[in-house]
Amino acid sequence: MSMEFRLGVDIGGTFTDVVLETPEGMTSIKVLTTYAAPENAIIEGMNRVCERAGVPTSAIEQIIHGTTLATNALIERRGAKTALITTQGFRDVIEMRTESRFEQYDLDLVLPDPLLPRQQRLTVLERIDANGDVLIPLDRAEVEALCDQVAEAGYESVAVGLLHSYLNDAHERMIGDVFAQRLPHVALSLSCEVSPQMREYERFNTVAANAYIKPLMKSYLGRLAGRLQEQGAVCPIFLMHSGGGIISLENAAEFPVRLVESGPAGGAVFAAHIAGRHGLDKVLSFDMGGTTAKICLIKNQTPKTARVFEVARTYRFKKGSGMPISIPVIDMVEIGAGGGSLARVDALNQIRVGPESAGSEPGPACYGRGGLKPAVTDGDLVQGKLDPNNFAGGSIQLDQAASEVALKAHIGDALGLDTVEAAFGLTEVVDENMSNAARVHAVENGEDLSEYTMIAFGGAAPLHAARLCEKLGIERCLVPSGAGVGSAIGFLKAPFSFEATRSVFIEFTGFEPVIIAQTLAELREEATTFVRSCDADAPITAEYKVYMRYRGQGWEIPINLTAEQAANPDRATYQALFEADYTQLFGRTVAGLAIEATVWAVNATTPPAPVEAVAPAAADAGNKAEVAPNSSGQRDIFDAGLGRSAAAVVIERDAFMLGHTAPGPAIITEDETTIIVPSSRTASVHSDGCIDLRTKG
């Protein structure tokens, strides 16, 4: 049954975005995030957007929410007092990590602290071997004694991660039963439920992270549901998960680790929807908000996914320096580059930007809320790219003088630059950081970005997107309608979905089709059950995947399977699929090495939101285009391509009509973001409102 009134809510590090979908279209608003009680910003945003649309809150039929709260709690170590129970002899696994060095030439390398210190890691005498057979049975009396120890220490949450429990979960289940009977008030997380996959380091980290944030997220979600009902919004609430789908409030409270990266996942879904409307098969999704920038590759209108994600990278965003979370996730690069990212000059007299962010409290210097350090937004403002009187729809008055003081004090004086040069240096550094992250991500996936189209959204992305395209050699960039609140719109486009995974080791020298078919069938049933808890009547499809490698390799690559290939496994077919994908990534296969499969996954999903193809823009259709009328005067902006300030025509987006063009330099303004068209680009508009920035000529 279709719903006419739905609300999408995205809590970011600086702004909380709220989008109301009605039969007449979408109405959106941005409000500052309230850190102490995030639900306050949601209530304020909901009331304001409903008032603007002329809709009572009681008319809302469904709320879909994404949040960075889970991620922030892990980064800032603000979770519950948590104990990890593991197999005797393995309590230090999460501290010993793996043999990988994320910076091999750093002789003073300091490894990140584990989420749980050693005194909070407890052990039981038991052992299950790599085949799932019990070597040492678990004594129930020992578990009961452990319960008394947990109660005496005052733990709020318990994570259970035993060796090889992904193959045989009997011992973990026994611990769960005993704790549920004796300590029902203590939150419990079992690795066989949270992440039943091989590799104990990643699995133990994941279950520990789930337990660590479970009381916090459960409390928050309960408060949110209560506050919404008080405001008249008595309707189902769903959560966006990191894999790009929607799960129920109850499942989100039980598995909050799946909410890590839920906001950025919504952005990738939004970009994939735009790619589908415009028939684009190679898209670089660029989402830049107030705190971070997210970059994702989208091929054939589907975001790339992974099964391990790192939270809180501590060493210059290097892979391996963070906390691995083994969950289905949209594969993206996230760096500390947002409108609130703070700049400084280091000991080598180089400008550095991020990862520290001013957030919304106090915010950049120009917010006038007590911030004294220059942020990216300050640099954009001083270069003329922002209107101080019309930021966030006029709800925030920007103080340019404060930006100039901060830039001079922290960058200009140290490097002998004037204020505009300091501002340009700041934004050029952050733009290079983002473009370099995109280059590395593309190389890691064997892609050439010159063949891609960028889709830019988030409050800050349209300000920087064209400059990134110049650096990356990308000729075309689309800025969709509602770009400033793209992730929240993406929530409303996402399907209900859940991905179930399981480690079952299969050597292709002894290919076992019966076991493979049975495993995939069981995973399909598990994933479908989760989706049915959200929508009992919708049709559900299953997407199958297996992770494969050559014998002796440390990591696998994902291979997509059809329903027929899942139901009737064939060794030759699986090998051909693996070799084709391996060649795509690495240029060749490896002769003489046996192939292995390690992890199997099934994603159950409802049909995605329907996509309507967009007619080509006037210029593409061969029609004569008109230069857009100057609707708001001119403003000088610093143009990096020219290396100087230049007069830019200012155009209101609502006045930029189908058939109009805007040669750069130009500024296209709207309530929630600003699009900068540099001298190297020309802007046009599509019938769906997307602004199309292309290289001149």
C-alpha positions in Angstrom: 0.0 0.0 0.0 1.5 3.3 -1.1 1.8 6.1 1.5 1.2 9.8 0.7 3.0 11.4 3.7 6.4 10.2 4.6 9.2 11.9 6.6 13.0 11.3 6.0 15.3 12.5 8.8 19.2 12.5 8.6 21.2 13.6 11.7 24.6 14.9 10.6 27.5 16.3 12.5 26.4 19.9 11.8 22.9 19.9 10.5 19.8 17.6 10.9 18.0 17.4 7.5 14.3 16.8 7.4 12.3 16.0 4.2 8.5 15.7 4.0 7.2 13.7 1.0 3.6 14.6 0.0 1.5 14.1 -3.1 2.4 17.6 -4.1 6.2 16.9 -3.9 8.9 17.3 -1.3 9.4 20.0 1.3 12.7 20.1 3.2 14.5 22.0 5.9 17.9 22.1 7.7 18.2 22.7 11.5 21.3 22.6 13.6 22.0 19.3 15.2 21.4 19.2 19.0 24.2 17.0 20.4 22.9 16.6 24.0 19.5 15.4 22.8 19.5 14.6 19.1 15.7 14.0 19.1 15.2 17.8 19.8 16.4 18.7 16.4 14.2 16.1 14.7 11.1 17.4 16.5 12.0 21.0 15.6 12.6 20.1 12.0 9.5 18.0 11.7 7.3 20.8 13.1 8.8 23.4 10.9 8.7 21.3 7.7 5.1 20.3 8.4 4.1 24.0 9.0 5.8 25.0 5.7 4.0 22.3 3.8 0.7 23.0 5.5 0.4 19.4 6.8 -0.4 18.3 10.4 2.1 16.0 12.0 -0.7 13.5 12.5 -0.8 13.0 8.8 2.7 11.5 8.6 2.3 7.8 7.8 5.9 6.7 8.0 9.2 8.0 9.3 12.6 6.8 8.0 15.6 7.9 10.0 19.4 7.7 9.5 21.9 8.9 12.0 25.6 9.3 12.7 25.0 8.7 16.5 26.3 5.1 16.4 29.4 6.1 14.5 30.1 9.1 16.8 29.6 7.0 20.0 32.3 4.6 18.7 34.7 7.4 17.7 34.2 9.4 20.9 34.1 6.3 23.1 30.8 7.3 24.7 29.2 3.9 25.0 28.0 1.7 27.8 30.3 -0.1 30.4 30.7 -3.3 28.4 32.3 -6.7 29.0 33.5 -9.0 26.3 33.3 -12.8 27.1 35.5 -14.9 24.9 37.4 -18.2 24.8 40.1 -18.7 27.3 43.5 -17.7 25.7 41.9 -15.3 23.3 41.0 -12.3 25.4 43.7 -10.1 23.7 42.6 -10.7 20.1 41.1 -7.2 19.8 44.3 -5.7 21.1 46.8 -7.8 19.2 44.9 -7.0 15.9 46.5 -8.6 12.8 50.0 -8.6 11.5 49.1 -5.7 9.1 51.0 -2.4 9.6 49.0 0.5 8.2 52.2 2.6 8.0 55.1 0.2 7.4 57.9 2.9 7.5 56.8 4.5 10.8 59.2 3.2 13.4 57.2 4.8 16.2 53.8 3.4 15.0 51.2 3.5 17.8 48.3 1.1 17.4 44.8 2.4 18.3 43.5 1.4 21.7 41.0 -1.5 21.6 37.4 -0.5 22.2 37.4 -2.5 25.5 40.4 -2.5 27.9 41.9 -5.8 29.1 40.1 -5.7 32.5 36.8 -5.7 30.7 37.6 -8.8 28.7 36.5 -12.0 30.4 37.1 -15.6 29.5 35.4 -19.1 29.7 37.0 -22.5 29.4 35.6 -24.0 26.2 36.8 -24.8 22.7 35.2 -25.4 19.3 37.5 -26.4 16.4 37.7 -25.0 12.9 35.2 -27.7 11.8 32.6 -26.8 14.4 33.3 -29.8 16.6 33.3 -29.4 20.4 36.8 -30.0 21.8 36.1 -28.7 25.3 32.5 -28.5 26.5 31.3 -25.3 28.2 30.4 -25.7 31.9 27.1 -24.0 32.8 28.3 -23.4 36.3 31.2 -21.4 35.0 28.8 -19.2 33.1 26.7 -18.6 36.2 29.8 -17.6 38.1 30.6 -15.2 35.3 27.1 -13.7 35.6 27.8 -12.9 39.3 31.1 -11.3 38.3 29.4 -9.1 35.6 26.7 -8.1 38.1 29.2 -7.2 40.8 31.2 -5.0 38.4 28.1 -3.2 37.2 28.4 -3.9 33.5 25.5 -2.5 31.4 26.1 -4.6 28.3 27.8 -7.9 27.5 29.3 -9.0 24.2 29.9 -12.7 23.6 32.5 -13.8 21.0 33.8 -17.4 21.1 36.2 -19.0 18.8 34.6 -20.6 15.7 31.0 -19.8 16.9 30.1 -19.0 13.3 30.3 -22.7 12.7 28.7 -23.9 16.0 26.9 -21.4 18.1 25.9 -23.8 20.9 28.2 -22.4 23.5 27.3 -18.8 22.7 23.6 -19.6 22.9 24.2 -21.2 26.3 25.8 -18.1 27.6 23.0 -16.0 26.2 20.4 -18.2 27.9 22.1 -18.0 31.3 22.5 -14.2 31.1 18.9 -13.7 29.9 17.6 -15.7 33.0 20.0 -14.3 35.6 20.6 -10.7 34.4 17.7 -9.7 32.1 18.5 -6.0 32.6 21.9 -6.3 31.0 22.0 -5.8 27.2 23.4 -8.9 25.4 25.0 -9.3 22.0 26.1 -12.7 20.5 28.6 -12.7 17.7 26.7 -15.7 16.1 23.8 -13.3 15.6 25.6 -10.0 15.0 28.3 -11.2 12.6 28.5 -15.0 12.0 31.7 -14.8 9.9 35.2 -16.1 10.1 38.2 -14.0 11.3 37.9 -13.6 15.0 39.5 -10.1 15.2 36.8 -8.6 13.0 34.0 -10.6 14.5 35.0 -9.9 18.1 35.3 -6.2 17.3 31.9 -6.1 15.7 30.1 -7.8 18.5 31.9 -5.6 21.1 30.9 -2.5 19.1 27.3 -3.7 19.0 27.2 -4.2 22.7 29.0 -1.0 23.4 26.4 1.2 21.7 23.3 -0.9 22.3 22.1 0.7 25.5 22.8 4.2 24.1 20.9 3.6 20.8 18.1 1.7 22.5 17.5 4.6 24.9 17.7 7.1 22.1 15.3 5.3 19.8 12.8 4.8 22.7 13.0 8.5 23.5 12.6 9.5 19.9 9.5 7.3 19.4 7.9 8.8 22.6 8.6 12.4 21.6 7.2 11.8 18.1 4.0 10.4 19.5 3.7 13.4 21.8 3.9 15.6 18.7 1.1 13.7 17.0 3.3 11.6 14.7 1.9 8.2 15.6 3.3 6.1 12.8 5.9 3.3 12.2 9.5 4.4 12.5 12.2 2.7 10.4 16.0 3.1 10.3 18.4 3.2 7.4 21.1 0.7 7.7 24.7 0.8 6.4 23.9 -1.6 3.5 21.5 0.8 1.9 18.2 -0.6 3.0 15.7 0.0 5.8 15.1 -2.1 8.9 12.5 -1.8 11.7 13.0 0.2 14.9 13.1 -3.1 16.9 15.9 -4.6 14.7 17.8 -1.4 14.8 17.7 -1.4 18.6 18.9 -5.0 18.7 21.7 -4.6 16.1 22.7 -0.9 16.3 26.1 -1.6 14.8 24.3 -1.9 11.5 23.5 1.8 11.7 27.1 2.7 11.3 27.3 4.8 8.2 23.5 4.8 7.8 23.4 8.5 6.8 26.0 8.2 4.0 24.3 5.0 2.8 21.2 7.1 2.2 23.2 9.4 0.1 24.5 6.6 -2.1 20.9 5.4 -2.6 19.9 8.9 -3.6 22.8 9.1 -6.1 21.9 5.6 -7.5 18.3 6.8 -8.0 19.5 9.9 -9.9 21.8 7.7 -12.0 18.9 5.5 -12.9 16.7 8.5 -14.0 19.5 9.7 -16.3 20.6 6.3 -17.6 24.1 6.6 -16.2 26.1 3.4 -15.6 29.3 4.9 -14.2 28.8 7.5 -11.4 31.0 9.0 -8.7 28.8 9.9 -5.8 30.1 13.0 -3.9 28.4 13.8 -0.6 29.9 16.6 1.4 28.2 17.8 4.5 29.2 19.8 7.6 31.7 17.3 9.1 32.7 14.7 6.4 32.9 14.1 2.7 31.8 10.7 1.3 32.8 9.3 -2.1 31.3 6.2 -3.6 31.5 4.4 -6.9 28.1 3.5 -8.5 28.0 1.1 -11.4 24.9 0.1 -13.3 22.9 2.2 -10.9 24.0 0.1 -7.9 26.4 1.3 -5.2 29.4 -0.9 -4.6 29.1 -2.9 -1.3 31.5 -4.5 1.1 31.3 -6.7 4.2 33.9 -4.9 6.4 34.1 -1.3 7.2 36.6 0.6 9.4 35.4 3.1 12.0 37.5 5.8 13.6 40.7 5.6 11.5 43.4 7.2 13.7 46.3 7.6 11.3 45.7 10.0 8.5 42.6 8.0 7.4 44.9 5.1 6.4 43.2 1.7 5.8 44.0 -0.6 8.7 44.3 2.1 11.4 40.6 2.0 12.4 38.2 -0.4 14.1 37.0 -3.0 11.6 33.2 -3.6 11.7 32.1 -6.8 9.9 28.7 -5.9 8.6 27.2 -5.4 5.1 28.0 -1.8 4.1 28.0 0.4 1.0 31.7 0.7 0.1 32.8 4.3 0.3 35.6 6.5 1.3 34.9 8.9 4.1 37.3 11.7 5.1 37.2 14.6 7.6 36.4 17.2 5.0 33.2 19.1 5.5 32.0 22.7 5.8 32.9 22.6 9.5 36.4 21.0 9.1 39.0 23.2 10.8 42.2 24.4 9.2 45.6 25.0 10.7 49.3 25.5 9.7 51.5 22.6 10.7 55.2 22.6 11.7 56.2 22.4 8.1 54.2 25.5 7.3 51.6 23.5 5.3 47.9 24.1 5.6 46.1 21.1 7.0 42.3 20.7 7.0 40.4 18.3 9.3 39.6 15.8 10.6 38.7 18.0 13.6 35.4 19.7 12.9 33.6 22.7 14.5 30.3 20.8 14.0 27.3 22.9 15.0 28.6 23.8 18.5 30.2 26.2 18.1 30.4 25.9 14.3 32.7 27.8 11.9 33.8 31.3 13.0 31.3 32.9 10.7 28.4 31.3 12.6 29.0 33.7 15.4 28.6 31.0 18.1 32.0 31.3 19.7 34.1 29.5 17.1 37.6 31.1 16.6 39.3 28.7 14.2 38.8 28.9 10.4 36.7 26.2 8.8 36.0 25.4 5.2 32.8 27.4 5.3 34.8 30.4 6.4 37.1 29.9 3.3 34.1 29.7 1.0 32.5 32.8 2.5 35.6 35.0 2.1 36.0 33.9 -1.5 32.5 35.1 -2.3 30.9 31.7 -2.8 28.4 32.1 0.0 25.8 34.9 0.6 26.1 35.8 4.3 22.5 37.0 4.3 21.0 33.8 2.7 22.8 30.8 4.3 20.5 27.9 5.1 17.5 29.7 3.7 18.4 32.8 5.7 18.1 31.0 9.0 21.7 31.7 9.9 23.4 35.1 9.4 27.0 34.6 8.5 29.7 37.0 9.9 32.3 37.5 7.2 34.4 39.7 9.4 34.8 36.9 11.9 35.9 34.6 9.1 38.5 37.1 8.0 39.9 37.4 11.5 40.1 33.6 12.0 41.8 33.1 8.6 44.3 35.9 9.2 45.1 34.7 12.8 45.5 30.9 12.0 46.7 30.9 8.3 47.5 34.3 6.9 49.9 35.6 9.5 51.8 32.3 9.6 52.3 32.1 5.8 52.3 35.8 4.8 49.1 35.6 2.9 46.2 38.0 2.6 42.8 36.9 3.7 41.5 35.8 0.2 44.8 33.9 -0.5 44.5 32.2 2.9 40.9 31.3 2.1 41.8 29.9 -1.3 44.7 27.9 0.2 42.3 26.4 2.7 39.7 25.3 0.2 42.4 24.2 -2.3 43.9 21.8 0.3 40.5 20.3 1.2 39.6 19.9 -2.5 42.9 18.1 -3.1 42.3 15.9 -0.1 38.9 14.9 -1.5 40.1 14.4 -5.1 43.1 12.3 -3.9 40.7 10.1 -1.8 38.6 9.6 -5.0 41.6 8.7 -7.1 42.8 6.1 -4.6 39.3 4.6 -4.3 39.1 4.4 -8.1 42.5 2.7 -8.4 41.7 0.2 -5.7 38.6 -0.8 -7.7 40.3 -0.8 -11.1 38.3 2.2 -12.4 39.1 5.2 -14.6 37.3 8.3 -13.3 37.5 10.1 -16.6 34.7 7.8 -17.8 32.5 8.7 -14.8 29.8 11.3 -14.2 29.8 13.0 -10.7 26.6 13.4 -8.8 27.1 16.0 -6.0 24.9 16.5 -3.0 25.0 17.5 0.6 25.1 21.1 1.9 28.7 21.7 0.9 29.3 19.5 -2.2 27.8 21.8 -4.9 30.3 24.5 -3.7 33.3 22.2 -4.4 32.1 19.7 -7.0 33.2 21.5 -10.1 36.7 22.1 -8.7 36.9 18.3 -7.9 35.9 17.6 -11.5 38.7 19.8 -12.8 41.2 18.0 -10.6 39.9 14.5 -11.5 39.4 15.0 -15.3 35.6 14.4 -15.0 33.7 16.3 -17.7 30.2 16.2 -16.3 28.6 16.8 -12.9 24.9 16.6 -11.9 23.5 18.5 -8.9 20.0 17.1 -8.2 17.0 19.0 -6.8 17.1 18.8 -3.0 20.9 18.3 -3.1 21.3 19.9 0.3 19.3 17.2 1.9 20.2 14.3 -0.5 20.7 11.6 2.2 17.3 12.3 3.7 15.7 12.0 0.3 17.7 8.8 -0.3 16.0 7.3 2.8 12.6 7.7 1.1 13.9 6.0 -2.0 15.5 3.0 -0.2 13.9 -0.4 -0.1 13.3 -2.5 3.0 16.2 -4.9 3.0 18.4 -7.1 5.2 21.6 -9.0 4.3 22.3 -12.3 6.1 25.9 -13.7 6.0 27.6 -16.9 7.1 31.1 -18.3 6.8 31.1 -21.8 5.2 34.5 -22.7 3.9 34.4 -24.6 0.5 37.5 -25.7 -1.5 36.7 -26.1 -5.2 38.8 -29.3 -5.3 36.0 -30.7 -3.2 33.0 -28.6 -4.5 29.9 -29.4 -2.5 26.8 -28.2 -4.3 24.3 -29.6 -1.7 25.9 -27.7 1.2 26.1 -24.5 -0.9 22.5 -24.7 -2.0 21.4 -25.4 1.6 23.4 -22.6 3.0 22.1 -20.0 0.6 18.5 -21.2 1.1 18.8 -20.8 4.9 20.3 -17.4 4.5 17.5 -16.4 2.1 15.0 -17.5 4.8 16.8 -15.6 7.5 17.0 -12.4 5.5 13.4 -12.6 4.3 12.2 -13.0 7.9 13.8 -9.7 8.8 12.2 -7.9 5.9 8.8 -9.3 6.6 9.0 -7.7 10.1 9.0 -4.3 8.3 6.6 -5.0 5.5 4.5 -8.1 5.6 2.9 -7.8 2.2 5.5 -6.4 -0.2 7.1 -8.7 -2.8 10.6 -9.7 -1.8 13.5 -10.6 -4.0 16.8 -12.2 -3.0 20.3 -11.2 -4.2 23.0 -13.8 -3.8 26.8 -13.3 -3.3 29.8 -15.4 -2.5 33.3 -14.2 -1.4 36.1 -16.1 -3.2 39.9 -16.1 -3.3 42.8 -18.1 -4.5 44.3 -20.5 -1.9 46.9 -18.7 0.2 45.4 -15.2 -0.3 44.4 -13.2 2.8 41.2 -11.6 1.5 38.3 -12.4 -0.9 36.5 -10.6 -3.7 32.6 -10.6 -3.9 31.0 -12.6 -6.7 27.3 -12.0 -7.6 25.1 -15.0 -8.3 21.8 -15.4 -10.0 18.9 -17.2 -8.3 19.5 -20.2 -10.6 23.2 -20.3 -9.8 22.4 -20.2 -6.1 19.8 -23.0 -6.3 21.9 -25.2 -8.6 25.6 -24.6 -7.8 28.0 -25.5 -10.6 31.8 -25.5 -10.1 32.7 -24.5 -13.6 30.2 -21.6 -13.5 31.4 -20.3 -10.2 35.0 -20.5 -11.3 34.3 -18.6 -14.5 32.5 -15.9 -12.6 35.4 -15.6 -10.1 38.1 -15.4 -12.9 36.2 -12.8 -14.8 35.8 -10.5 -11.8 39.4 -11.2 -10.6 40.7 -10.2 -14.1 38.6 -7.0 -14.0 40.2 -6.0 -10.7 43.8 -7.2 -11.1 44.3 -7.6 -14.9 44.9 -11.4 -14.9 44.1 -14.7 -13.2 46.7 -16.8 -11.2 47.4 -20.1 -13.0 47.8 -23.2 -10.9 46.2 -22.0 -7.7 43.1 -23.6 -6.3 40.0 -21.5 -5.6 38.2 -21.2 -2.2 34.9 -19.7 -1.1 34.7 -18.4 2.5 31.6 -16.3 3.1 28.1 -16.5 1.6 25.5 -13.7 1.7 21.9 -13.2 0.7 20.2 -9.8 0.6 16.4 -9.9 0.8 14.9 -6.7 -0.5 11.6 -5.1 -1.5 11.4 -3.6 -5.0 13.3 -0.3 -5.3 11.5 3.0 -5.8 10.4 3.3 -9.4 12.6 5.3 -11.7 11.3 7.6 -14.4 13.7 8.3 -17.3 14.5 12.0 -17.7 14.3 13.7 -21.1 17.6 15.2 -22.3 18.3 18.8 -21.6 17.6 21.4 -24.2 21.2 21.6 -25.3 21.4 17.8 -25.6 18.2 17.6 -27.7 19.6 20.0 -30.2 17.3 22.9 -29.2 18.7 26.5 -29.0 19.5 27.3 -25.4 19.2 30.7 -23.8 21.5 32.3 -21.3 19.7 32.4 -18.0 18.6 35.9 -16.9 20.6 37.6 -14.2 18.1 37.3 -11.4 20.1 38.4 -8.4 22.9 40.6 -9.6 26.6 39.8 -9.5 29.2 38.8 -6.9 32.9 38.4 -7.1 34.2 34.9 -6.5 37.8 33.6 -6.5 38.1 31.3 -9.5 40.8 28.6 -9.0 41.1 28.1 -12.8 41.7 31.7 -13.5 43.8 32.2 -10.3 42.0 35.4 -9.5 38.7 36.9 -8.5 36.1 37.2 -11.2 32.6 38.6 -11.5 30.0 35.8 -11.3 26.3 36.2 -12.3 24.0 35.1 -9.4 21.0 33.1 -10.4 18.2 31.8 -8.2 17.7 28.1 -8.9 13.9 28.5 -9.2 14.6 31.0 -12.0 16.9 28.7 -13.9 14.5 27.1 -16.3 14.6 24.3 -18.8 16.4 25.6 -21.9 18.6 28.1 -20.0 22.3 27.9 -19.8 24.7 29.7 -17.4 28.4 29.9 -18.6 30.8 30.2 -15.7 31.7 31.9 -13.6 28.2 31.8 -12.1 26.5 31.1 -8.8 23.2 29.3 -8.6 21.6 29.7 -5.2 18.9 27.9 -3.2 17.9 27.6 0.4 20.0 24.6 1.3 23.1 24.8 -0.8 24.9 26.9 -3.4 26.2 25.7 -6.8 29.5 27.2 -8.0 30.0 27.2 -11.8 33.6 28.0 -12.5 35.0 29.6 -15.7 35.7 26.1 -17.1 32.1 24.9 -17.0 28.7 25.7 -18.3 25.5 24.9 -16.4 22.2 23.8 -17.9 19.0 22.2 -16.4 17.1 19.0 -17.0 13.4 18.5 -16.9 13.7 16.9 -13.4 15.5 20.0 -12.1 19.0 18.5 -12.1 21.7 21.1 -12.8 24.2 19.8 -15.4 27.7 21.2 -15.2 29.8 20.4 -18.2 33.2 21.4 -19.5 33.0 24.3 -21.9 33.6 23.6 -25.6 
